[in-house]
Amino acid sequence: MKYQINLIEAMKRFREINLSVFPVPGTSKYCVSFPEGHSTLLKEKVFLEMACSLQGQTRKEIYERLQASAR
């Protein structure tokens, strides 16, 4: 499936809501870190899907969903 967003733009969108994002070397996963120090791993497909949805009201919902899965 093709996404209408590239990885760099996806990272920028996550950083706009105060999350740090880093690719995990040797994998197709991304580490999303919260200011409190918690983090979660996302597969590239899920990462891009969430980034496409990071607009308006869905930002809060996605942030809360990520925070719930963070350790």
N, C-alpha and C positions, 0 to 999 in steps of 0.2 A: 504494500500500500504506500502510495506517495503522500507526503505531507506538504502542506502549503507553507512550511516554516523550515528553516535550516537549523542546524545544531547551535550555531552562534547566536542566532536570534532567540532560540529557545532558552539558552543560558541567560541572555539579557532579561527576558521576561521573568524568570525566576528571581534574578537579582533585584529586579524592581520591587519585589515584595519582601526584600530583606532576607533572602535565602542565598547561601553560598552553594555553588554548583561546580563540581570537578569531575572530569572523566576518570574512570578507574582503569589504569593501565592494563593492557592485555585482555580486556573484556569489552563488551558492548553495553556496559552499565555506567550509570552516573550517580555520584554521591551527592545528596542534597542535605546540607547542614543548616540547622536553625541557630539563631543567635544564642540560645541557651546551652548549646553544645550538643544537642541530640542530632542524629543524622539517620538517613534512610537511603537505601540503594534502589534505583529504578532502572529497569531495562530500557534500552534506547527507545523502543516502540512506545512504552508507557510514558517515558519522559517527553517525547514529542507530542503525544496525544494530550497530555496535561498542559503543555506549553501552548498548544493551539487553543485551549479552553481558558487560558488565564486572561480573562477580560471581564470587567464589570463585577457583577454579583458572584460569579463563579470563582473569583479569586479567593474569597473567604472560605468557600466550601472546599476548594482544593487544598488550601493552606491547612485547614483543620483535618482533612483526610490524610495529608502527608504527616502532620504532627502526630496523629494517632498511631501511625505505623513506625514512627521514629523511635530509636532506642538511645 
